[in-house]
Amino acid sequence: MRKIFYCSMVCSMVFSVFIPDSPAQQQYRRLSIDEYKDKMKAGWIGQMVGVGWGGPTEFKWKSEIIPEDQIPQWKPEMVNQFGQDDIYVEMTFLRSLELYGLDVSIRQAGIDFANSGYPLWHANRAGRDNLRAGIAPPDSGHPQFNQHADDIDYQIEADFAGLIAPGLPNTVIQLGEVFGRLMNYGDGLYGGQFVGGMYAEAFFETDPLKIIEAGLQCIPAESQYAEAIRDVMQWYKDEPNDWQVTWEKINQKYQLNPDYRRFSCNDPKETFNIDAKINGAYIVMGLLYGKGDFDQTIVISTRCGQDSDCNPSNAGGVLFTTVGFSKLPERFTSALDEQKYFSHTAYNFDKLITVSETLVRQAVEKAGGRIEKNADGVEEFVIPVIEPKPGKLEQCWEAGPIANSRFTDEEMAKISSGKELNADVDRFIKGWKIKQCGQDMDPGLREEFDGRKFVLITHPLDQERACILYKTMEIPAEKKTNLLMTVGHHPQGDWTLIVKANGKEIMKKSVGAKTAKDGWMEVKVDLSKFAGTTINLELLNQASGWAYEAGYWDEIHLQSE
């Protein structure tokens, strides 16, 4: 394997020469389209190999090195990773680019991400919940709304940005500003821009130190993320042959020192750490200490622990890109299913390669490059050498102001979950609408449920934000009016029913095994004091813990006497 890598190094260096193009002194790098496709294809395979190999270990070892005998043996069929969020999320971003072009707006990207149907966690989950609740990007990833903004999420899915932008760091940076801000901010965003920058350079360079340095040029040098990467590079130079010595230094500074966990989504005293910085350090560990060996690169990134499938996926993808698909050992490619579709996406492997090639042509031309044939008639990308321009420093623990960005009614209508749920609510009770409904427990209208006809199921957006049914209505004058409801709960859960009129709470009840006979309870709320007025009525499905928090609605109506 090392022989293959070093041969690739020599061959690849030919394409790394800067080629003056005109008296304007613009420098260019050339990359044949065939070589681009070979390396891009390898980059996708590297991700799949890394996540497949490391998958069984994910978060089972935290703040400790995984024992060597706990690393799975590689099997060729492990490459087929079609249900991994490390892979499928970034294909949603590719689809947005395919449909709307490289100038796709961040708001359209947010709508597309909101409409995704796969399971998510941490920053991705919080960002998508925000989008579905009407909080448009970039606020969907802002720390004020997203307590996971420094988590690893955009880092694990930014590979696409570098794979469609060979030698184009500013394209990588800009793609992060569109897609990374859907769920991340500060170091959480920089992790993705760093990874994308490494991929972009991996088409022209094989020296891991130079590839890592290229990634660093894409993010603010004064960020803690950049500090973490520089630390690992220095510690590697100090101790190039014992990665566990460097691991200990990373653990002391980025795991145990609370100054470097100032926006951890969990208590910094816990061993669990999904912060982008420490996991980014583990990516770099594999690239440096793996020394070009496929197995060692992935195994070392995995053995570092924490998010030990995401990190080898990034490391493997970058390394494989430097080598190219045609030079990979067959054990990584022989069992690949090129026709099976990735979860909730429009792509199988063949289509993934095709769309990547389509987008790279656009990216090169948009950046001021071109496509031309050389003297042998071989089609090449002529790619301008442009200095990276990273964004300004942001830190989640000292976040800047929010953008006050909200989706319009027209934009919300394009978000299928909200549109479908509102249609279900209107069928259930005419004229009512829904907002902030989470996607857990499959919310919506059931034609029949628990022996009852037409039951509406809702779920809180998160532990703090309730799902809200609402309507503006006139309360009859000179009559006694009650709001009557029949509500239920999951056998293993409970929730809090809150009724508000004009924003003020007028009733609050627990709906659970202690209050609801046989799972259901009738509730009556006196609205007589609002007689002869128009009120904004809200019914809240509020979480009372975080287990089976769905609200079941069998009946909602006004009764006037």
N, C-alpha and C positions, 0 to 999 in steps of 0.2 A: 504493500500500500504506500509506503513512503517513497518507493521508487517512482510510482505513478505520480505522486504529489510533486516531487522535485523535477520530474520531466515536465510536468505542467507548468512549473514555475519558469523554466527556461523558455518554453513556447509562449507563455502568456506575456513575458516581458517584451517580446517583439511588438505587441500591440499597445504597450504602455509608453512608447516613444511619443513625445510631443511633436506635432507636425505643424510648422508655421504655414499659414494658409494664404496670407495676403500681406501687402505692405502695412496694413492696419495692425500688424503684430499680434493678431489673435492666434492663440495656440489651440490645436485640436488633437484629439486622440481618435484613432481609427479602430473600429471593431467590426469584423465581418458579421453579417446578419446570421449566418450559419453558426458562428461561434457564439454569438449572443444567445441564440435559441438553445444551444447545447448547454450553456452555463445557466441560463434561466431555468431550464427544465431540471437541472441538477439542484438548483436552489429550492425548488418546490419539493423534490425528493428528500433533500436533506432535512427539511422541516418534518416531513412525515416519518422519516427514520428516527429522528431525535425524539419526537413525542411518542412514537410507538415503543421505542426502547425504554424510555424513562417513565412512561405512563404508570406502570404498577407501583412506582415508588413515591408518587406525588404526595407531598406533605406528610409522609409517614415518618420522616426524619427531619426534625426542626432544631436548629442550633446544634447540630451534630453531623459528623461525616457518616455517610451511609457505608456500612461494611462492604467490602469488595464482594463477599460471597452472597450478598443480597441483591446484586445487580443481575437482572434476567439475562439469560443467554439469547443472543440475537437469532431470530428465525426469519427467513425471507418474507413470510406472509405478514409479519408485523408492520410492514410498510403501508399496508392498506388502512389508513386512519381517516375514515370518512365522517366520523361523528365527534371529532375533537374541536373544541372552541379555539384551540391554538391555530386551527387551519380554516374553519368555515367562516369565522367572523370577517376576516379580511376579504373574503370573496363577496360579501355584501358591498364592500367598498369598491371592489373591482366592477361589480355590476352597476353601481352608480356612475362610475367613470365611463363604462361602456355605453350606457344609455344617454348620459348628459354631457360627456366629454370632460377634458381635463379642467375646464373652467366651472365644473359643477359647483353650485353654491353650497355653503355649509348648511343652509336651511333645508335644501333638497336632500343632502346627505343625511341630515337628521331625520327627515321623514322616512327615508328608505331604511335607516337603522331601526326606527320605531316600528316599522312594519315587519321586521325579521321575526321568525317564529321559533328559533332554537332557544334552548335554555342558556342562561347567562348567570354570572356571579360577579360580585364585587363592583368595580368601577363600571364595567359594561352593563351590569344589571341596573345599578343606580342611574346611570346615564340614560338608559333606555326607558326606565320608569319615569324619569323626569320628562323626556321627550313625549311620552304618551300622556303625561299630565299637562302638556302644553308649554313646558319650559323649553324654549328653543335654544339651540346652541349659539354662542359658546357657554351660556349659563348652565346648560345641562351637565357640563363637566367642571363647573366652578366649585371651589370648596364650600361656598355658602350653601349649595344645594346637594353636593356630592361628597360625603365623608370618606369616599374611597379614591379621591382624585389623585393621590400619590401612589396608588396601587399599580400593579404590573401590566394592566390590561392592554393599553395601546402598544406597549413594548412587545407583547406576544403576538400581535397581529400586524405589525408594521413592515414585515418582510416584503409584502407586495410592493411597497413604495420604492424600495431599492431595486427590486427585480424588474420594474418597468422604467427605471431611471438610471441606466448604467452611466457612471461618470457624471451624474447630474445632481449634486448635493442640494442645490436650491429647490429643485423639483421635489426631492424628498422632504425638505423642510416645509414647503408649502402644502404638500399632501398631509403632513402632520397637523398643520394649522386648520385644515378642513376636517379630517377624520379623527385625529387624535383629541380634538377639543370636544368631540361628542361626549366623551366620558372622562377625560383626564385634564390635568393642569400642572404647571410646574414640572417637578422631576418626573411625574407620571407621563407627561407629554414628551419630555426630553428623552426618556428611555426609548420611545418609539423612533424618534428622529435620529438618535444615535445608532440604533440597529439598522434602520433604513440606510443611513449613511455608510455603514460598513458594507452592506450588500452592494451599494452603488459602486464602491471602490473595488469590491471583490472581482468585478469583471476585468480589471486591469492589473491587479496586484495580488501577490501571494504571501508576502511577508505579513504575518498577523499583526505585528507592531504598527506597521504602516496602515493597515486596514483599520485598526482600532483608532489610530490617530485621525484618520479621515472621518470616522464616526464622531469623534470629539469635536471636530471643526463645525459640526452641524448644531451644536448646542452651546448655551452660554457657559463660558469657561469658569465663571464664579459660582455656578450651581453646585449643590452637594452631589448631584449625580456625576458631573464631570470630575469632581474631587475623588469620588469613589473609584472611577475608572483609572484616573492618574495614579491613585494609590496602588492599585493592583499591578499596573505596569511597572512602577518603581519596585514594588516588593518582588515581582518576578525577576527584575534585573539583579536584585540583591540575592535572591535564592532561586535560580532558574531550574533546579533539578528536584525540588521537593515542594510540591504544590500544597501539601498539608500545612507547612509552615506559613504560607501565605493565607491559607484558609483561616488559620487561627487569628491572624491579624485582622482579617475582614470581620470575623465574628466579634472580636473585641471592640472594634470601632463602630461597625454598622449594625450589629445585633444588640450588643450589651450597653452601648452608650446612648442614653435617651436624647442627646443633642442631635442624633442622626435618625431619630424615629419620632420627630416632632409632629408628624401628621399620619402616624400609623393608624390604620382603621380599627386596630384593637389595642388593648393595653400593652404598652411597650415592655412591660414586665413579662408578658407571655412569650413563649418560644416561637409561636407562629408568626411569620413575617412575610407578608406578600408585597412589601414595599418594592418599588421599581429599582432602587439603588442597589440593595444587596443582591437581588436576583440578577441585575445587570452585571454586577461584579462576577457572579458565577458563570455567566456567559463567557466573559473575557478569560476567566480561569481555564475553561476548556480550550479556547482558541490558542492561548499562550502555552499552557503546559501540555496540550495535546501534540504540539510540534508538528502539525500536519498529518498526524495519524487519525484516520477516520474513527476508529474504535475509541482511542484514548480521548479524543476531543469530546465525544458524546458521553463517555463513561465518567470523565472527570467533572464535567458540568452537572451530570446527574448526581454523582456522589457528594457534591457540595450540599445537597439537601434542599429544603424549602420547596419551591415550585419546580420540582425536579423532573418535570416533563417539558414545561415551557422553555426552560433554560437550555437544555440540550437541543431542543428544536431550533432555537435561534442560532446556536453555535454550529450545529450540523448544517443548517441552511447556508450560512456564510461560507463555511469551509467547502462544502460541495460545490458552491458557485465558483470558487477559484479553480476547481478541477474540471468540471463539465460532465454531463451525463455519459458521454461516450467513454470516459475513462473511469467510471465508477465500477467497483467490483460487482459482479452479477448477483451476489447475495443480497444487494440492496435494491435491485431492479427486476430480478427474474420473476417475482410473484406479483408484481404491480398489476392491479386491475384498472385498466385505463378507461373502462366504460361505466363503472359505478359512479353515481352522483354523490357529491359531498352533501351532507345533511342540510336541508332547507336552502339549497343554492341552485343556480341554473347551470352548474358546471360539473362535468366529470373531468378526468385528468386531461384528456384530449382537448376539450373545450377550454380548460384553464390555460393551456399552453397557447392556444389560438388567440384568446382574448388578451393575454399578456403581450404577444407579438403585435397585435393591433394597437394597443395602447402605447408601447414603447416607440413606435413610429411617430405617433402624435407628440410624445414627450420630447423626443430628440429635435423635431422640427420646431416645436414651441420654444425650446431653449436656445434656438439660433443655430442648430446643427442642420445636417442634411443627409440625404441618402444618395450615394453615387456608386458607380462601378469602377473598380480599379483596372489596372492594365490587363489583368487576366480575365476581366469580365465578371468578377465576383462582386456582389452587392455588399456595400459597407455602410455602416453608420459613421459619419464624420461628426464627432462630438466636441463642442467647445469646452475648453478648460476655463471654468469660472470659479472665482473665490466664493466659498460658502458664506452666507449671511444669516447667522442664527438670530432668533428672536431675542427680545429683551428678557432679562432675568425676572422670573416669577417664582414665588415660594408659597406653597399651600398654607403654611402657618402664618404668613403675612400677606395674604392675598390682596390683590388690587380690587377695584370696584367691579360689581357685576355690570353686565350690559343691559339689564332689564329687557332681555329678549324673550318674547312670547310668540307662540304661533298664532296666526290669525284664525278666524273661524273657517276660512277657505282652506288653509293649510291643515287644520285639524281634521277637516272632512276627508283629507287624503290619507290619513292614518287609519288603516283598516280596522285595527282593534277598536278604536274609538267610534268609528263609523258603524261597525257591525253591532257594537254594544248599544249605541244609541238607538239603532233600529230595533234591537231586542227590547229595550226599555219602552220604546214607543208602542210596540205590540203588547207589552205587558200592561202598561198604563199610559194612555194617550196623553201626549203633551209633555211628559216628563223627560228629562235628560240625565246623563251620567257624566261624571268627571273623576279623575284620579283613581281609576279602577286598576288595581294590580292584576297581573295575568296568572297568578297562582290559582290552583284549583279550578281552572277552566271556567271562568265566569261567562255568563250569558243566560239565555232563556231556555228552559227545558220544557218540552211539550208535556212531559209527565215526570214527576219526581216524588219518591217516597209516598206513592199512592195519591198524590195531588196533581191536578192539572195546572199547567202554566206556572212554573216556579222560576223566579229570577234569582240567579246566584251572582253575588258581588264579592269583591275581596279588597281589603285595604291596599293602597299603593306600597306602603312600608309600615314600619312600627309606629311612626309618628303621624303619617298622613292618611286620613280616612278616605275611603271611597264615598262619593257623595251623589245621591239622587236629588234632583232639584227641579223646582218649577215656580214660576211667578203666577199667583192665583188670587182671585177675588173671593173674600169671605162674605157670605150673604149678611145683609143688615137685618137687625131685629129678629135674629134667629140664634138658637144655640147650635154651634157647629163643633163637631168632633172629628179628629183625624183617627181613623181606625186602621190598624195594621195587624197582620198575622205574620210572624217572623219565626225563623228556626235557626238551628245551629248544627254543625257537624258533630257526630257522636263523640269525637275525641277533642273537641274544641269549644270555645266560647268567644263572644265578642261583645262590644259595647254599642248599644243603639243610642244615638244622640239625635234629638230633633231641635232644629234651630229655626227661628223666624226673624227675618231681617238681620241675620248675623248673630242673634243672641240665643243662647241655649235656653230652651223651655222644658226639656225633658231629657233624662239620661237613665238608661236601664241596662243591666247585664242580661245577655241572652246566652244561657248555658244550661247545663244539666240541673242546676239548683233552682232555676226560674222557669224553665220551659218543660211542661209535662209532655212526655213522649217526643221531645225534640222540638215542639212548637209552642208558641205563646201568643196570646192576643194582647194588643196594646191600644189604649185609648188616650188621646191627647186633646184636651179642651182648648179650642181656638176661639172661644166666644169673645174674648177681649179684643180680638182683631176684627170684630163684626163691622161690615161696611167699609173695610179698607182692602187695599191690595198688598199682599206680603210676598216676600221671597222665602219660600219654604225649602228647607234642606233636611234630608234624612241621611245620617252618617253611619256607615259601617266602620267603626273604629276598632283597631286591634287592642286586645286586652292582655296580650302576651306576644307570642309569635309562633303559634301552632294551630293549624286548621281554623283560621280566622274568617273564613267565608261567612257572609250573611245570606240567609235564605229568605226570600220574600214571597209569601203566598198571596197576600192581599194588601192593597193600599187604596183607601178611598175616603172621601169626606161624607159625613152624615149630618144633615141639618134638620132640626126639629122646629 
